[in-house]
Amino acid sequence: MAPLLDHRAPLHFIGVGGIGMSALAGILADRGFQVSGSDTRDSPVLESLRRRGVRVFAHQDAGTITALNRDGDSSALVVISTAVPETNPELMAARQAGLSICHRSDVLADLINAQPSISVAGSHGKTTTSTLIATLLAATDQDPTAVIGGIVPAFQSNARSGRGRVLVAEADESDGSLVKFRSSLGLITNLELDHTDHYPDLEALIQTLQRFAAGCGSLLANADCPVLSQHFQPGAWWSIERSDGVEFAALAVEEHGEGTVADFYENGELVGRFSLPLPGRHNLSNATAALAACRLEGVPFGALATAMATLRSPGRRFDFRGPWAGRQVVDDYAHHPSEVEATLLMARLMVTSGRSPLPEVPQRVVAVFQPHRYSRTAEFLDAFAAALALADTVLLAPLYAAGEAPIAGVNSQALADRLQHLRPELPLAVSASLDQLAEQVVRRTRPGDLVLVMGAGDVNGLWSRLEDLADLSSPDAPDAPAARLAA
């Protein structure tokens, strides 16, 4: 692929405030490119971009393109994401003006392919694993560049422009564009069917990831994932189940609600022990992958083990929002059954072990869940119900369509019906709006509860509504029987 980026040509990002777009815009601005972008919603991310020299337009319309042309940016390369529809007025004006247009994955591919790089792919754990890799490399003086799909606590940003040899990137499989990447090291965390709006079946997803793997200099993969074990032949495997037959392994010696202590093995030989301050076996797997990637980079284990003790999850991954009326509110991006299950198991471990990274050890787990996309919900209705059954109480938000057309009979009430059939005694409610959902939290939770808010849609706006309702919260409201509040 011929290089796309040229310091002489300015870049303009439509929807620059998006998590993936803003990371690219920030790094390119740091590297001396002339960068602008548009977004209709202001945010701290946009303010950060402004401080880095990015010109931000508050509107997405033809006037933005007119302004660029007026200011001499008629040669601008316009960058879009899959989220930008062809009917977007700004995109239509850019096409009419004859500007060059490319997808954000093309820009990311240019960065990945231009230097030694580690690209993290897979169905779950991409953001966390790439965050851990970048954090460990930074903490061990490797000074990496990073393009991550979430806010990295160590950087307080989703992007880092380093001077070291390595770039760490999250490789999103949702639209298949990761096949453009030519990474020095590809990493696949796990693989199971998702993004059914793009992939008709698991085989199509496997084939896309095989193309990604073929484009990498070498591949590191999770031996504990049956799909990867059956369909891939990486240069190195990692595991948290066994140390034999794999290049890297971490076997837990202590697991509790505050984290995990594990022994680390290379080629079956014990190398040392580390403490991970992130609870849950899914986090142990992510951390083992990060350790393995850093060891393949030649970073000494001793330095990595020291740095491990300071690791934190990226934003929206078991993200403690704050205390509220005696409850603790946590925001999480989980929107696939496996992610919901892993997050609830981690929360349950805090309750049962009596240890938690939260200010207080929770007494119960209240799952507040928003189904995301009609296609995903229809495909995994039973699996979502089985995962949510791990909670003590379940409150369902309205399904978030993410631009999809409705599917008859697929909604939050349908999920509630499956869950009710699975666990008839489970306290359960369905809300018609986020405002009603906030009221349900008031009515159906009590002090000591962990209110675990999960979803990839607008349910993360629940926290602000709860703050407004703080004075209305009632003490020890008992759980009412399952209710059908709205479809």
Buried (B, 14 or more C-beta within 10 A) or exposed (E): EEEBBEEEBBBBBBBBBBBBBBBBBBBBBBEEBBBBBBBEEEEEBBEBBEEBBBBBBEEBBBBBBEBBBEEEBEEBBBBBBBBBEEEBBBBBBBEEBEBEBBBBBBBBBBBBBEEBBBBBBBBBBBBBBBBBBBBBBBBBEBBBBBBBBBBBBBBEBBBBBBEBBBBBBBBBBEBBBBBBBBBBBBBBBBBBBBBBBBBEEBEBBBBBBBEBBEBBEBBBBBBBBEBBBEBBEBBBBBBBEEBEEBBBBBBBEEBBBBBBBBBBBBEEEEBEEBBBBBBBBBBBBBBBBBBBBBBBBEBEBEBBBEBBEEBBBBBBBBBBBEBBBBBBBBBBBBBBBBBBBBBBBBBBBBBEBEBBBBEBBBEBBBBBBBBBBBBBBBBBBBBBBBBBBBBBBBBBBBBBBBEBEEBEEBBBBBBBBBBBEEBEEBBBBBBBEBEBBBBBBBBBBBBBBBBBBBBBBEBBBBBEBBBEBEEEBEEEEEBEEBBEBBE
